[in-house]
Amino acid sequence: MAGSRAERINESLRRVAKLCSAMLFLVLTHITLIQAFGSRALNADRRNERQLIDRFDHPRGDILTYDGTPIATSRPTRAGPYLYQRFYRDGELYAAVTGHMSLYRSTGIEEARDGVLSGEDAKVKVRSLVRDGAVEGADVRLTIRDRVQRAAYEGLKATGLPGAVVAIDPATGAILALATYPTYDPNAFGTFDPARLAETSRRLGQDPSRPLLNRALNRLYPPGSTFKLVTAAAALASGEYTPSAPVDAPVRLRLPGTSTFLQNAGGGGCGDARPTLTYAFQVSCNTAFANIGLQLGQDLLRDQAEAFGFNAPSLAVPLVAEVSRYPLGMNRPQTALSAIGHHDSRATPLMVAMLSAAVANNGVLMRPYLVQEVRLPDGSVIDRAGPAVYRTAVSPAVARNLVAMMTTVPRAAASGGSGVALRRAAEAASKVIPGTDDHAVITAFAPANAPEVAVGVVLEHPGPRADAVTTIVHDVIAAALE
């Protein structure tokens, strides 16, 4: 009887042991699955306080201008749990480039180069661990020039109008200035107080002036008469036009199949209604270029626009730019309007600068870039940018003709006596086609004989202050050529 009782007890113990083994197996399996497949999601979870503490427990690399000025650095907080806080020198001046780093997200270069700045990039982590036994962030040196960036931003701010400026070295693609207005102070996002951070995000996000919008890269505008550079390039490349060839330029042009008439800015004529292509270009004659668009057709215009970079996949500099668009499937009236930068053509200020950069560089458009090099704290360079061809926009012969057509007598202050190539688009589009946005747009390069800088400027709805784009572009060119 005792043996029978012991057998019953042993059987119960065996069942309990099997159940415990099964439960232990399930627990271990679940832990393994979490570690193997769920760790990334848990680490990214905003509620993961440990992850946030780790992110701010060591200095992040600096962001510096090309001149060596630190514009984003890490400072000790002297109080836990977060040991370092991000600080932005001249925050509003450089916000369009640096972006910001907050508790929960990053923007701008802070986001695009987070791996090297934080030290989590494999090359940076391995070398810092081998050298010091601790993770250290690498410094990111930009292509931005202090003087040029300041001229661009202060020029925009002086107008009080929304807009953007981009300046590029045509020979390399290095971005010398990238400014947008209105803007914000990235230091406002440096707080570790979640409630204060949420209020800052709400306030800036709901501001009707949209200070968080990077207009230089992420806002599309009708290119206006700057697109006549593309139309002129298509005309010259077709072999049907030369700079001295006469073109039809009536005072009013009736759009095919409609009762709508296209006029020139101010309603005037273009010479004797048969000006040369060069003269029509220099006075920005709408009717002449609309006629050229009708003769060339939308396919040739589109091919030329795409050679400059319209409709190309998103361009990362490394900040991602919106795709500049040239429309598909247009009728003849729409084709005529597209030839003067209206209808549905859209361009970023970056693309506006790229138009001049391509012409200035003998027809070759270099890939724009913002990061010059990545350097470890010991001074060793682990990554350095090099010029790279983005696309061939026009042939050298066409580029030379466009340079000659664009060149005007410069202001001495802008070029020190050298030629400045300038293509203005400051006329009010709404006076020509009702409902079209009225922006002031300009693209230029200088010096004409040996270009060092190409600039694109956009001001939104400037009204009678449209000529301010000329002042801005000359100030930016002057700063670049100092």
C-alpha positions in Angstrom: 0.0 0.0 0.0 2.9 2.3 0.8 4.4 1.5 -2.6 1.2 2.3 -4.3 1.0 5.6 -2.5 4.6 6.5 -3.4 3.9 5.6 -7.0 0.9 8.1 -7.0 3.1 10.8 -5.5 5.9 10.2 -8.0 3.4 10.4 -10.9 2.1 13.7 -9.7 5.6 15.0 -9.3 6.4 13.9 -12.8 3.4 15.8 -14.2 4.4 18.9 -12.3 8.0 18.6 -13.5 6.8 18.2 -17.1 4.6 21.2 -16.8 7.4 23.3 -15.3 9.7 22.2 -18.0 7.2 23.2 -20.7 6.7 26.6 -19.1 10.4 27.2 -18.8 10.8 26.2 -22.4 8.1 28.7 -23.4 9.7 31.5 -21.4 13.1 30.8 -22.8 11.7 30.7 -26.3 9.9 33.9 -25.9 13.0 35.6 -24.5 15.0 34.3 -27.4 12.5 35.6 -29.9 12.5 39.0 -28.3 16.3 39.2 -28.3 16.6 38.0 -31.8 13.7 39.7 -33.5 12.2 42.3 -31.2 15.2 44.1 -29.8 15.3 46.7 -32.6 11.7 47.7 -32.1 12.1 47.9 -28.3 15.3 50.0 -28.7 13.4 52.4 -31.0 10.4 52.6 -28.7 10.2 56.2 -27.3 9.2 54.8 -23.9 12.6 53.0 -23.6 14.3 55.3 -21.1 17.5 53.3 -21.2 17.9 53.8 -24.9 17.5 57.6 -24.4 20.0 57.7 -21.6 22.5 55.7 -23.7 22.0 58.2 -26.6 23.0 61.2 -24.4 25.7 59.5 -22.2 28.7 60.5 -24.3 29.6 63.6 -26.5 28.2 63.6 -30.0 30.5 64.6 -32.8 30.6 68.3 -33.8 29.1 69.7 -37.0 31.4 72.3 -38.5 31.3 74.6 -41.4 34.0 74.4 -44.1 35.8 77.2 -42.4 36.0 75.1 -39.2 33.4 76.9 -37.2 31.5 74.5 -34.8 27.8 75.1 -35.3 26.5 72.0 -33.4 28.3 70.7 -30.3 27.6 68.6 -27.2 27.8 70.2 -23.8 27.8 68.5 -20.4 24.6 68.9 -18.4 26.3 68.3 -15.0 23.1 66.5 -13.9 21.6 63.1 -14.7 20.2 61.0 -16.2 21.2 62.7 -19.5 24.9 63.7 -19.4 25.2 65.7 -22.6 22.9 68.2 -24.4 23.1 69.4 -28.0 23.9 73.1 -28.5 23.6 75.1 -31.8 25.7 78.2 -32.3 23.9 80.7 -34.5 21.0 78.2 -34.6 18.6 80.1 -36.9 21.4 80.9 -39.4 22.3 77.2 -39.9 19.0 75.4 -39.0 18.2 74.5 -42.6 21.5 72.5 -42.7 22.0 71.2 -39.2 18.4 70.4 -38.3 18.1 69.5 -34.7 18.4 66.6 -32.3 15.8 66.1 -29.6 14.9 63.3 -27.2 12.8 61.5 -29.8 13.9 62.4 -33.2 16.5 64.2 -35.4 16.4 66.2 -38.6 18.8 67.7 -41.1 22.5 66.6 -40.9 21.8 65.4 -37.4 19.6 62.8 -38.9 21.4 62.1 -42.2 24.8 61.6 -40.5 23.5 60.2 -37.2 25.7 57.1 -37.4 29.0 58.9 -37.5 27.9 61.8 -35.2 26.7 59.3 -32.5 29.6 56.9 -32.9 27.4 54.0 -33.9 28.7 53.8 -37.4 30.8 50.6 -37.6 34.0 52.4 -38.8 33.7 55.0 -36.1 32.8 52.6 -33.3 35.6 50.1 -34.0 38.3 52.7 -34.2 37.2 54.6 -31.1 36.9 51.3 -29.1 40.3 50.2 -30.2 41.9 53.6 -29.4 40.1 54.6 -26.2 37.9 51.7 -25.2 34.8 53.9 -25.4 32.4 55.0 -28.0 33.0 58.5 -29.4 31.2 60.5 -32.1 33.0 61.7 -35.2 33.0 65.3 -36.4 31.2 66.2 -39.6 32.7 69.1 -41.6 30.3 70.6 -44.1 30.9 72.4 -47.4 29.0 75.5 -46.1 31.1 78.7 -46.1 30.4 81.1 -43.2 30.4 84.3 -45.2 28.2 82.9 -48.0 25.7 81.4 -45.6 25.4 84.6 -43.6 24.9 86.7 -46.7 22.2 84.3 -47.9 20.3 84.2 -44.6 20.6 87.9 -43.8 19.5 88.8 -47.3 16.3 86.7 -46.9 15.7 88.0 -43.4 16.0 91.6 -44.5 13.1 91.1 -46.9 10.9 89.6 -44.2 9.5 87.3 -46.9 9.4 83.5 -47.1 12.1 82.2 -49.4 15.3 80.3 -49.9 18.8 80.6 -51.2 21.2 77.9 -52.5 24.8 78.6 -53.6 26.9 75.9 -55.3 30.5 75.6 -56.6 29.9 74.7 -60.2 33.2 72.8 -60.6 32.7 70.4 -57.7 29.0 70.5 -56.6 29.9 71.6 -53.1 27.0 73.6 -51.6 28.4 76.9 -50.2 25.1 78.1 -48.7 21.7 76.7 -48.0 19.4 79.1 -46.3 15.6 79.3 -45.7 13.4 81.9 -44.1 11.4 81.9 -41.8 13.3 79.5 -39.7 13.7 78.4 -36.1 16.2 78.0 -33.3 17.2 74.3 -33.0 18.2 74.9 -29.4 14.5 75.0 -28.6 14.4 71.2 -29.2 17.4 70.5 -26.9 15.3 70.4 -23.7 14.9 67.1 -21.8 11.5 68.1 -20.5 9.0 66.0 -22.5 6.1 68.5 -21.8 8.2 71.5 -22.9 9.4 69.6 -26.0 5.9 68.7 -27.0 4.8 72.3 -26.6 7.7 73.5 -28.8 6.8 70.9 -31.5 3.2 71.9 -31.4 3.9 75.7 -31.5 6.4 75.5 -34.4 4.4 72.8 -36.3 1.3 75.0 -36.2 3.0 78.3 -37.0 1.4 79.5 -40.3 4.8 80.8 -41.5 6.1 77.1 -41.4 9.5 77.7 -39.9 10.3 74.0 -39.8 10.0 73.7 -43.6 13.3 73.6 -45.5 12.2 75.7 -48.5 15.6 75.3 -50.2 15.1 71.5 -50.6 11.5 70.6 -49.8 9.4 73.3 -51.4 8.5 73.4 -55.1 7.9 76.6 -57.0 7.0 77.5 -60.5 10.4 78.2 -62.0 9.1 81.2 -64.0 11.5 82.7 -66.5 14.5 80.8 -65.1 13.1 77.9 -67.1 13.8 79.9 -70.3 17.4 78.8 -69.7 16.1 75.2 -70.3 14.1 76.3 -73.4 17.0 78.2 -74.8 19.2 75.2 -74.3 16.7 72.9 -76.1 16.4 75.5 -79.0 20.2 75.6 -79.4 20.6 71.9 -79.1 18.0 71.3 -81.8 20.1 72.9 -84.5 17.1 75.0 -85.5 18.3 78.1 -83.7 21.5 80.1 -83.1 22.0 83.0 -80.7 21.7 85.5 -83.6 18.6 83.8 -85.2 15.4 85.9 -85.3 12.5 84.6 -83.4 8.8 85.5 -83.5 7.8 87.7 -80.6 4.4 89.3 -80.9 3.1 91.7 -78.3 0.3 89.2 -77.6 0.4 85.5 -78.5 -2.9 83.6 -78.7 -2.5 80.1 -77.2 -3.5 77.5 -79.8 -7.1 76.4 -79.7 -8.0 78.9 -77.0 -9.2 82.5 -76.6 -6.4 83.2 -74.1 -3.6 85.6 -75.0 -0.1 85.5 -73.5 1.6 88.8 -72.9 5.1 89.9 -71.9 5.8 91.3 -68.5 4.3 94.8 -68.4 2.4 94.1 -71.6 5.1 95.5 -73.9 6.8 94.2 -77.0 10.2 92.6 -77.6 12.0 94.9 -79.9 10.6 94.8 -83.4 8.6 91.6 -82.8 11.5 89.7 -84.6 14.4 89.9 -82.1 17.3 87.6 -82.0 17.2 84.7 -79.6 19.9 86.4 -77.5 17.9 89.6 -77.2 14.6 87.7 -76.4 16.5 85.8 -73.7 18.0 88.9 -72.2 14.7 90.8 -72.0 12.9 87.6 -70.9 10.4 87.7 -73.7 7.4 85.4 -72.9 5.9 85.4 -76.4 9.2 84.5 -78.1 9.9 81.6 -75.8 6.3 80.3 -75.8 6.6 80.3 -79.7 9.9 78.4 -79.4 8.2 75.8 -77.1 5.4 75.3 -79.6 7.9 74.7 -82.4 10.1 72.4 -80.4 7.3 70.4 -78.8 6.9 69.0 -75.4 9.1 66.0 -75.9 12.2 68.0 -76.8 11.5 70.4 -73.9 11.1 67.5 -71.5 14.3 65.8 -72.7 16.2 69.0 -72.0 14.6 69.6 -68.6 15.4 66.0 -67.6 19.0 66.5 -68.7 19.2 69.3 -66.1 17.7 67.0 -63.4 13.9 67.5 -63.6 11.9 64.3 -63.0 15.0 62.5 -61.7 14.8 60.3 -58.6 15.1 62.1 -55.2 18.5 63.7 -54.8 20.2 63.3 -51.4 22.9 65.9 -50.6 22.6 64.0 -48.0 19.4 65.8 -47.0 16.8 64.5 -49.4 15.4 67.1 -51.9 12.0 67.0 -53.5 11.9 66.0 -57.1 11.7 69.0 -59.5 8.9 68.3 -62.0 8.4 68.8 -65.7 4.8 67.6 -66.6 3.8 64.8 -68.9 1.0 64.6 -71.5 0.5 68.3 -72.2 -1.5 69.9 -75.0 -0.1 72.7 -77.1 -1.2 75.6 -74.9 0.2 73.9 -71.9 3.5 73.2 -73.8 3.7 76.9 -74.6 3.2 77.9 -71.0 5.7 75.2 -69.8 8.4 76.8 -72.1 8.3 79.9 -69.9 8.2 78.1 -66.6 4.4 78.1 -66.0 1.7 75.5 -66.2 2.7 72.5 -63.9 6.5 72.9 -64.0 7.9 73.0 -60.5 11.5 73.4 -59.2 13.2 73.6 -55.8 15.6 76.5 -55.1 18.3 73.8 -55.3 17.3 73.0 -58.9 17.2 76.7 -59.7 20.9 77.0 -58.7 21.7 73.8 -60.5 20.5 75.3 -63.8 23.3 78.0 -63.7 25.8 75.5 -62.2 25.5 73.2 -65.2 25.9 76.0 -67.7 28.8 77.5 -65.8 30.6 74.1 -65.8 30.7 73.7 -69.5 27.4 71.8 -69.6 28.4 69.3 -66.9 26.3 69.2 -63.7 28.2 68.0 -60.7 26.4 66.1 -58.0 25.5 68.6 -55.2 26.8 67.7 -51.7 26.9 69.1 -48.2 29.4 67.0 -46.3 33.1 67.6 -47.0 34.6 65.1 -44.6 34.2 63.0 -41.5 36.9 63.2 -38.9 37.6 61.3 -35.7 38.5 63.1 -32.5 42.2 62.2 -33.0 42.1 64.1 -36.3 42.1 61.2 -38.7 39.8 61.4 -41.7 37.7 58.4 -42.3 35.5 59.8 -45.1 36.1 62.6 -47.6 33.8 63.8 -50.4 35.0 64.0 -54.0 33.5 65.7 -57.0 31.2 63.4 -59.0 29.4 64.0 -62.3 25.6 64.0 -61.8 24.6 64.4 -65.5 25.5 66.2 -68.7 22.9 68.9 -69.2 24.1 70.4 -72.5 27.1 70.1 -74.9 30.1 72.4 -74.4 29.1 74.4 -77.5 25.6 75.0 -76.2 27.0 75.9 -72.8 29.3 78.5 -74.3 26.4 80.1 -76.2 24.3 80.2 -73.0 27.1 81.8 -71.1 27.4 84.5 -73.7 23.6 85.0 -73.6 23.5 85.1 -69.8 26.4 87.5 -69.3 25.5 91.1 -68.3 27.5 94.0 -67.1 28.1 93.2 -63.4 28.0 95.4 -60.3 31.5 95.9 -59.2 30.6 95.0 -55.6 29.4 91.6 -56.8 32.3 90.5 -58.8 35.2 92.8 -58.4 35.1 93.8 -62.1 34.5 90.3 -63.5 31.4 89.3 -65.5 28.3 88.0 -63.8 26.0 85.7 -65.7 22.4 86.5 -64.7 19.0 85.2 -65.7 16.2 86.9 -63.9 12.6 85.8 -63.4 11.1 88.4 -61.2 8.1 89.3 -63.3 4.6 88.6 -61.8 3.3 85.4 -63.3 -0.2 86.2 -62.2 -0.3 89.2 -64.5 0.2 86.8 -67.4 -1.9 83.7 -66.5 -4.5 84.3 -63.9 -4.2 82.0 -60.9 -0.4 81.3 -61.3 1.6 81.8 -58.2 3.5 85.1 -58.1 7.1 84.4 -56.9 10.4 86.1 -57.6 13.0 83.7 -58.9 16.6 84.3 -60.0 19.6 82.1 -61.0 23.1 83.4 -61.6 26.8 82.5 -61.7 30.0 84.4 -61.4 32.6 85.3 -62.7 31.4 84.6 -66.2 34.9 83.7 -67.5 35.9 81.4 -64.7 32.8 80.5 -62.6 33.2 79.9 -58.8 29.7 80.1 -57.6 26.1 79.5 -59.0 23.2 80.8 -57.0 19.4 80.2 -56.9 17.1 82.6 -55.0 13.3 82.4 -54.5 11.1 84.9 -52.7 7.4 84.1 -52.2 4.8 86.6 -53.2 7.1 89.7 -53.1 4.8 92.1 -54.9 6.7 95.4 -55.5 9.7 94.0 -53.7 10.5 91.4 -56.4 13.8 93.2 -57.2 15.1 92.1 -53.8 16.2 88.8 -55.4 18.8 90.8 -57.4 20.2 92.3 -54.2 20.4 88.9 -52.5 22.1 87.2 -55.4 24.7 89.9 -55.7 25.4 89.9 -52.0 25.8 86.1 -52.0 28.1 86.2 -55.0 30.2 89.0 -53.4 30.6 86.9 -50.3 31.6 83.8 -52.3 34.2 85.7 -54.3 35.9 87.5 -51.3 
